[in-house]
Amino acid sequence: MTLHREVEAVRRIVWRHWNEHGRHDLPWRKTVNPYKILVSEVMLQQTQVPRVIEKYKAFLRRFPTVRALAQAPLSDVLQEWSGLGYNRRGKYLHDAAKMIVDEYNGNFKEALQHSLPGVGPYTRAAVRVFAFNEPHTMIETNVRSVFLHHWDDLCKSGRHIQDAKVADSQLVPFIEKAAEDQDPRTWHWALMDYGSHLKKIHGNPSRKSAHHAKQSKFEGSVRQVRGAILRELHAGPSSLRDLRFEADRKDEALAGLERNGLIVKEGRKWRIK
């Protein structure tokens, strides 16, 4: 079936931006290794690209293969992860590596057919697209931004409701049509780069999305306390008495880290699990 003219127009814009301004040198775009792509995708969740680049390189120097990561102590993994935030992601990546090695003998294609810790529908599709060049529908913040930015043009048929929040299910038909007959890997790179560009010059189009949630302030948050606790424990077990945060924030952070399996208490001291 022929694509709608509006979808074809968006596709031309995306490819033009890719050819002229695409981020062709990102390190995870120079590999089809599924392990390295999984590392990049988990790191890029809720963390900006410039912060990820050097951490990605350092992480792979320390853990160059999925087996190396699976065999490493969690404390080493979290130490290398430090600075990226949301340390639970590092633990999930470590747990996923162990499962891929222990249960699937390192076979990513087989492993991705099953549930893996911290690997949701988007991350699973991203590894399949970028490692194996398989066609999958991927929706993340940059892809969503492209189609939300062009939403009015795409909905010239009259289905658009003014000022309504747009659900991903409404975007999927346009996303799928635009992806038809395109190289899956390069097309999604192009989409993401164009979406990132749109957010820089038009604010965040994802605010039109029914799935948009504003990120909470970091300063003074439990996230900040969790990070401080882990940094302290990288030096060894500690009672954390000298960690100067409000008691309720500190208790909440400790409880969350323990619940997530990141730390344990032995006697009066805490340590990384």
Salt bridges, closest charged atoms under 4 A:
GLU20 OE1 - HIS21 NE2 3.73
GLU54 OE2 - LYS57 NZ 3.68
ASP76 OD2 - ARG62 NH2 3.83
GLU80 OE1 - ARG62 NH1 2.76
ASP95 OD2 - LYS91 NZ 2.74
ASP95 OD1 - LYS98 NZ 3.78
GLU134 OE2 - LYS109 NZ 3.84
GLU134 OE1 - HIS136 NE2 3.01
ASP152 OD1 - HIS160 NE2 2.83
ASP168 OD1 - ARG144 NE 2.88
ASP168 OD2 - HIS211 NE2 3.75
ASP193 OD1 - ARG23 NE 2.79
ASP193 OD2 - ARG29 NH1 2.85
GLU252 OE1 - ARG249 NH1 3.78
GLU266 OE2 - ARG271 NE 2.82
